[in-house]
Amino acid sequence: MISDAFRRRYQTIDIRVFMFTILFFLIGLVVQAQNLSDIQNLKVDNLSDAQLEQLLKRAEANGLTVNQLEALARERGMPAVEAAKLRQRINQLQMAVSPQSGVTPVGSGRSVVGGDGNDVFDSLRRSDPYYDLTPVQKKIFGFKLFHNKNLDFSPSLNLPTPLSYVIGSGDQLLLDVYGASQQSFDLNVTPEGRVYLPNIGPIQVGGSTIEAATARIKTALGRIYSGLNGANPNTFIQLRLGNIRSIKVSMVGELTKPGTYTLPSFATVFNGLYAAGGPNENGAFRNIQVYRNSRLVATVDIYEFLSKGEQSSNITLQDNDVVIVPPVQARVEVIGPVRREGLFEVKPEEHLTDLYIYTGGFESLAYKDRVTIRRIEDNQRKVIDVSSSQFNSFPLQDGDEILIGEALDRFVNRVQISGSVNRPGEYSFEEGKLTVKGLVEKAEGLKPEAFTNRSTLYRTSTDLTLAAESLDLAGILNGTKPDITLQNEDLLFIPSRYDIQEEYYVKISGEINFPGTYPFASNMTVGDLILRSGGLLQSASNASIEIARRVRDPSSGKIAEISTLSIDPNLELTPEESNMPLKPFDHVFIRRSPGFEREQLITLQGEVVHPGEFAISGADERISDVIKRAGGLTQFAYPKGASLIRRTVYYKGPTEEEMKEGSLRNLKDNLDPERNRNINEAEELMFERINTKLSQKEQERLLREREQERMKLFESTSLNDTIALDSTINQVRISEQDLVGIDLEKIMQNPGSDEDLFLLEGDIIRVPKELQTVRMVGEVLLPTTSRYNKKSSLKNYISKAGGFTEEARKSKTYVIYANGDAKRTHNFLGINFYPELEPGAEIVVPKKPQRNRLNAAGWIGLASSLATLGILVDRLLN
């Protein structure tokens, strides 16, 4: 019963979850359909950047990427051409947005618009005043005029009252009487078009201009102010506008925002068009009609204003005027190198010459002799060629595409010269009059390094293929060879002798201040190269200098020709040196002097009379010798615990060059004028020399470090050295110092014996005090240090440390003695024989290695394998 009830409950919950999932999915489809249901009907050319931005944001809200948006459009029936245009427009829009804004490139699987909460199109919207226009709208000439947010067509009210202004109901007129009589009147025009003057009565001014109204008022006031009339008046009047009235104008036709607009009475036709958003894509720009009292009073041509600044037809609007923008009758498109490409409206009487005024004329690259026109005629397309002589008479039709070609990218009178001349470049020529010699003279002659034995004249054939002709330039210039007449598009190339040969250099290495590669110079000797490289080191030998020279004879089998040379110690030029000048690519080796050795230091530490650093006196000096030089051992010394620390081949101590540089730095610090005020002129000069040398060394070190980093990067990708991959082996392998066990008692008792080792640079000899402890480390319960007792065995000391742990590997216990020697535990017939102990020893108990035990699956697999093997054996036996 319980299980059946539980099953029914579970089935009810499962059905509810399933229905909720279906409902959620359907809601999502409905939302998506509301947002993107009409995507298949989109005309991409009719979308502005702002509308495309909204489409991308809708796709983002529905979780669609650009690829998914394009796929959705195609699934819903969008033509492939429109889908390709959509993808191209999205690419263009995203390329226009700054890369740091977070827009995801087309084709990625992430969201279309950046998800950082910022509108990534803000910068583009601010920078482009025509962001809301479609590509077609941007191409219509004049369309941008009424959509530029940076332009303001609001009428200016801070103007002198125009005499032609027509007074209407609601205007405020300010009348000033001045001269012999003075009076001011504030007059408001009534709905009947009248103003009331005190003591005079109403005067009709509505529908009159300011000029006409002034004359009427003057006549009326003349009855009161006699000074206004006559040949010599002494009283005058001025009529001006105060607050102007508002008028209502109907903007109808092909406008972006048609309707009735309330405008200031100063407003013109352009002001009304700007308020209505200007003509739309189908609206005419050249036939805008203004109707007043059902009569056509003006026809406005916006192109006249844009191209000539002419706005005589831009009349002032009056109340109840009607501005009609009819559909465009004829519009053509100009494509090609003109100042202004796009769509242009043309009148029936206009020709190509008139059209070029609106395009701004041809660009310099335009082909002006002929244009191609694509036209739809008799329900089919045709191409018409129009020569320049027909530009003034060829009529244009609606839908014409005017294609303007470009001038040919070739020259008719050009020759070029390049290479080792003083002024290479392009030069003009007259057919049959310019020669090779004349072209060189035009280029102001050859450079000193010009290779005149041979130059090349590259010539363009009539079929535009390239031909090359070798010239003896030296013979042409000195007149021994006939000169050659140049042709159009000839190119004369005169090489430099340095362009056709390897750069000459020499190298020097060894005991020299600045070894390296230096430029070769004619008649250079070894001494010159030594001077160039900073001079010899003190360790250098002036004899047996080797010169390695390249061998040019391949049949000899030699790799290099070796010669030796001795130079004067003071670098004076000797006959031997002058008779052996260097040749390009020679390598000079400066050897170290046989008798030169720098000091080598060892260190004595601990219980000797005079501890410290000692210089090795000779190659045969031993440990006992330096102990004696140090005054021998003290009474507290423990010779059996003495140890020797010796450098390995992996020791990375300072090199000889680094030690020399350190000495120079110390010398520089001691000569620094800021620290030592009392130095003479010679010391100042030395300070400058050392400072220069150290700067050069610093630059060389930086270059070496960069090269070492590059080599490390290369070596890190190499897997050839498998030992280097083992970190444990590698740590032991590259240890810079090793502990060498010595028996100092035997050494001092038998000097010169095998126990008495020869000293090497960097050796450290430590003689401790008499030790009285034994240390226990590793797998013991209580690692500790215990007092040494010669009667106690190793097991006794382990007991003092609490005994072995469970992980202890007893058979591998070993002892490290104070001098660095070690002994391991021996095992015979299962019995461990532990090593003897001495003062200062250290007992090390290692840990058992970890073993991976088989889990249940492993045991099952093993049993299965054994069973299979048993069955196989049984079948083989039977």
VOTI-482827 format. One record per residue (C-alpha): residue in three letters; x, y, z. Coordinates in steps of 0.5 Angstrom, whole numbers, plus 500, padded with zeros to 3 digits. Layout:
! residues N
ALAXYZ...
//
This chain:
! residues 878
MET500500500ILE505505502SER509503496ASP503504491ALA502511494PHE509513494ARG509511486ARG503515485ARG505521488TYR512521485GLN508520478THR504526480ILE510530481ASP513528475ILE507530471ARG507537474VAL515538472PHE514535465MET508540464PHE512546467THR518544463ILE513544456LEU510551459PHE516554460PHE519552453LEU513555450ILE513561453GLY520562451LEU518561444VAL513566444VAL517571447GLN522569441ALA517570436GLN515577438ASN522579438LEU525576432SER519573428ASP519578422ILE527577421GLN526573414ASN522580411LEU528584413LYS531589408VAL538590410ASP539596406ASN533599409LEU536598416SER540604420ASP546602425ALA541604430GLN536599428LEU541594427GLU544595434GLN537594437LEU536587433LEU543585436LYS540587443ARG534583441ALA538577439GLU543577446ALA536578450ASN534571447GLY541568448LEU543568440THR550569438VAL551572431ASN552565428GLN545563431LEU542569429GLU544568421ALA542561422LEU535563424ALA534568419ARG535563414GLU531558417ARG525563417GLY526564409MET531570409PRO534570402ALA541568402VAL543575399GLU540578405ALA543574410ALA550575407LYS548583407LEU546582414ARG553579416GLN557584413ARG553590416ILE554586423ASN562586421GLN562593419LEU558595426GLN563591430MET569593427ALA567601428VAL566599435SER573600439PRO576593441GLN576594448SER569595449GLY568588449VAL564586443THR565579441PRO567578434VAL563575428GLY563567428SER565566436GLY560562440ARG559567445SER554573446VAL553578440VAL554584445GLY559585451GLY556583457ASP559588462GLY553592463ASN556598459ASP553600452VAL558598447PHE555602442ASP555609445SER562611443LEU560610436ARG553613437ARG556619439SER562620434ASP557619428PRO551624427TYR548620422TYR548613426ASP540613425LEU540613418THR540607413PRO546606408VAL541608402GLN539614406LYS546616407LYS547616400ILE542621398PHE545627397GLY542633401PHE538627406LYS544629412LEU542636412PHE536635416HIS539629420ASN545632423LYS545633430ASN550638430LEU546643425ASP540647428PHE535651423SER532654429PRO530662426SER534667430LEU530672433ASN536677435LEU535680428PRO533687426THR526688424PRO526686417LEU522692413SER519686409TYR516683415VAL508682414ILE505684420GLY499679423SER495678428GLY498677435ASP504681433GLN507686438LEU509693435LEU513698439LEU512705436ASP517710438VAL516718437TYR523722437GLY525729436ALA521735437SER516730440GLN517724444GLN513718446SER513711446PHE507706444ASP506699445LEU501696440ASN498689440VAL495687433THR488685434PRO485679431GLU482684425GLY489686424ARG489693427VAL492697432TYR489702437LEU493709437PRO491714443ASN487720440ILE487717433GLY483710433PRO484704430ILE489703424GLN489697419VAL496694419GLY495686418GLY497683412SER502689411THR509690411ILE513693416GLU515699411ALA508700409ALA505700416THR510705418ALA507709412ARG500709415ILE502710422LYS506716420THR500719416ALA495718422LEU500721427GLY501727422ARG495730425ILE497730432TYR505731431SER505737425GLY513736425LEU512729422ASN510732415GLY513738411ALA520738407ASN524739414PRO521735419ASN523735426THR519729429PHE521722427ILE518715428GLN521708428LEU516702428ARG519695430LEU517688433GLY517686440ASN514679441ILE513676435ARG507671434SER507664432ILE504661426LYS501654424VAL504651418SER502644415MET508640412VAL505634408GLY508629403GLU514625403LEU517627409THR520624415LYS515627420PRO509630416GLY504634420THR502641423TYR507645426THR507651430LEU513656428PRO516663430SER513668425PHE520669422ALA521661420THR523660413VAL521654409PHE528650411ASN526651418GLY519648417LEU523642413TYR528641419ALA522641424ALA519635420GLY525631419GLY526633412PRO524629406ASN524622407GLU527617402ASN522618397GLY521625397ALA523630392PHE529635394ARG528640388ASN521641387ILE518643394GLN512647394VAL509652398TYR502654398ARG499660401ASN491661400SER491655395ARG496659391LEU503656389VAL507662392ALA514658391THR518652389VAL524651393ASP530647390ILE535645396TYR540643391GLU541650389PHE542652397LEU547646398SER551647391LYS551655390GLY548657397GLU542660393GLN536661398SER532666394SER526661394ASN527660402ILE521665403THR519666410LEU512662412GLN506665414ASP500663418ASN496657415ASP502656409VAL502649406VAL509646405ILE508640400VAL514635399PRO512631392PRO515624391VAL522624387GLN521624380ALA528622377ARG534620381VAL541617379GLU547614382VAL554616381ILE559611382GLY567612382PRO572617383VAL568624384ARG568628390ARG561626393GLU558619391GLY551618392LEU544618389PHE542625386GLU535628384VAL535631377LYS531635373PRO528633366GLU532639363GLU539637366HIS545633363LEU551630366THR555637366ASP549639371LEU550633375TYR557634376ILE556640380TYR553637385THR558631386GLY563636387GLY567635380PHE571629378GLU577627383SER584627380LEU584619379ALA578620375TYR577618367LYS574624364ASP574622357ARG568617358VAL563615363THR559608363ILE551609364ARG547603366ARG540604364ILE533600365GLU530601358ASP524597355ASN524592361GLN531590360ARG538593362LYS543596358VAL549600358ILE551606354ASP558609353VAL558617353SER564621351SER566628354SER563631348GLN556629350PHE556631357ASN552637356SER547634352PHE546627354PRO539627358LEU539623364GLN533618366ASP530615373GLY534609375ASP541611371GLU547608374ILE553613372LEU560609373ILE566613372GLY572609371GLU579611373ALA585613369LEU590608367ASP596607373ARG602608368PHE606613366VAL607616359ASN614619360ARG617616366VAL624613367GLN627611374ILE634610377SER636607383GLY642604387SER648608388VAL647615385ASN646621389ARG639623387PRO635616386GLY628617383GLU623618378TYR625623372SER621625366PHE624624359GLU623626351GLU622620347GLY629619343LYS633624347LEU635621354THR640616355VAL643612360LYS649617361GLY644623361LEU640620366VAL646619371GLU647626370LYS640628372ALA641624378GLU647628380GLY652623379LEU654616382LYS656615389PRO663613391GLU661606392ALA658605386PHE659598382THR660601375ASN663594372ARG656592371SER649595372THR642593369LEU637596365TYR630594366ARG625595360THR618594360SER616591353THR610593349ASP606586352LEU608589359THR613583360LEU620585364ALA626585360ALA633586363GLU639588359SER646588362LEU650595361ASP658596362LEU656603366ALA664605366GLY665604359ILE658608357LEU661614362ASN668614359GLY665614352THR669607350LYS662604350PRO656606346ASP651610350ILE644607350THR637611349LEU632610354GLN625608353ASN618609357GLU618606364ASP626604364LEU629603370LEU636603371PHE639600377ILE646601379PRO649597385SER653599391ARG660594391TYR657593399ASP651590396ILE654585392GLN659582397GLU659580404GLU661585410TYR668584412TYR670583419VAL675580424LYS675577430ILE679577437SER679573443GLY683571449GLU686575454ILE684582451ASN680587454PHE674587449PRO674581445GLY669580440THR668582432TYR670589429PRO670592422PHE676590417ALA680595415SER685595409ASN692594412MET690593419THR695589423VAL694585429GLY697591434ASP691595430LEU686590432ILE689590439LEU688597440ARG681597437SER679592442GLY682595449GLY689593449LEU692586452LEU690584459GLN696583464SER695576463ALA696576456SER702573452ASN705578447ALA708571444SER705566440ILE699570438GLU695565433ILE691568427ALA686563424ARG685565416ARG680562412VAL682557406ARG680558399ASP683552396PRO677546397SER682541394SER687542400GLY683539405LYS685544410ILE679548414ALA683554416GLU690556415ILE694557422SER700562423THR703565429LEU706572431SER709575436ILE708583437ASP712588441PRO710588449ASN709596448LEU705595442GLU710598437LEU710596430THR715591428PRO717589421GLU714582423GLU707585424SER707590419ASN709584414MET703580416PRO697584415LEU690582417LYS685579412PRO678579412PHE675574417ASP681573420HIS680570428VAL686573432PHE687569439ILE691572445ARG694566449ARG695567457SER702568459PRO705561462GLY707564468PHE701568470GLU696565475ARG692569480GLU691568487GLN687562489LEU684562496ILE682557501THR678558508LEU680555515GLN674555520GLY674552527GLU679550532VAL686552529VAL690558532HIS689563526PRO683561522GLY681565516GLU683565508PHE689563506ALA692563499ILE695557496SER702557495GLY703552490ALA700546486ASP703541491GLU700544497ARG696540502ILE692540508SER697539513ASP701545510VAL696550511ILE694547518LYS702548520ARG701555516ALA695557521GLY699555527GLY697548528LEU690546532THR688548538GLN688544545PHE680544544ALA680541537TYR677535535PRO681532529LYS677526528GLY671531526ALA674535521SER671536515LEU673538508ILE667542503ARG670542496ARG666545490THR664541485VAL664542477TYR657545478TYR659551482LYS657557480GLY661562483PRO664569480THR668568474GLU674571473GLU671577469GLU666578474MET672578480LYS675583475GLU669587475GLY668587482SER675590483LEU674595478ARG667597482ASN671597489LEU676602485LYS671606482ASP667607489ASN674609492LEU675614487ASP668617487PRO669625487GLU662625491ARG665621497ASN673622496ARG674630496ASN681630496ILE683626489ASN688629484GLU687630477ALA690623475GLU685620480GLU679623476LEU682621470MET682614472PHE675614475GLU672617468ARG676611465ILE673606470ASN666608469THR667608462LYS669601462LEU664599467SER658602463GLN661598457LYS661591461GLU654593463GLN651593456GLU655587454ARG652583460LEU645585459LEU646582452ARG649576455GLU643575459ARG638576454GLU641571450GLN641566456GLU634567457ARG633565450MET637559450LYS633557457LEU627557453PHE629553448GLU632548453SER626548457THR622545451SER628539450LEU626532452ASN633529450ASP636529457THR631524461ILE636525467ALA634532468LEU627531468ASP628527475SER628532480THR631528486ILE637526481ASN638533479GLN638536485VAL644531487ARG647532480ILE648539480SER650540487GLU655546488GLN659543494ASP660536497LEU662534504VAL669530503GLY670526509ILE678526512ASP681523518LEU685529520GLU689525525LYS692521520ILE694527516MET697531521GLN701524524ASN703522516PRO704529512GLY704528505SER700521505ASP694519501GLU690522506ASP693528506LEU689531500PHE692537495LEU688543496LEU684546491GLU681553490GLY675554494ASP676549499ILE673550506ILE676546512ARG672545518VAL676543525PRO670543530LYS671543538GLU671536541LEU664533541GLN660530546THR653528543VAL650523538ARG644525534MET638521532VAL633523527GLY628520522GLU623514524VAL624515531LEU619516536LEU623522539PRO628525535THR633528540THR640529541SER644525547ARG650525551TYR656520548ASN658514551LYS663510548LYS660504552SER653505549SER651501542LEU646504537LYS640500539ASN642504546TYR641511543ILE635509539SER632507546LYS633513548ALA630516542GLY623512544GLY625506539PHE623505532THR617508529GLU612503525GLU614506518ALA622505520ARG626501515LYS631498521SER635494516LYS637501512THR639505518TYR646509517VAL651513521ILE654520519TYR660521522ALA663528524ASN668528518GLY662527513ASP663519512ALA658515513LYS657507514ARG651503513THR648497517HIS650490515ASN645484515PHE647477516LEU642471516GLY637476518ILE641479524ASN642487523PHE650489525TYR649496526PRO656501525GLU660503531LEU659510534GLU663516535PRO662523538GLY659528534ALA655522530GLU648522527ILE644516527VAL639516521VAL633512520PRO630512514LYS622511512LYS619505509PRO617506501GLN610506500ARG606501497ASN600501493ARG595495495LEU590492491ASN583494492ALA577490491ALA577491484GLY584489483TRP583483487ILE577481483GLY581482476LEU587478479ALA583472481SER579472474SER586472470LEU588466474ALA582463473THR582464466LEU590462466GLY588455469ILE582454464LEU587455459VAL592450462ASP587445463ARG585445456LEU592445453LEU593438458ASN587435455
//
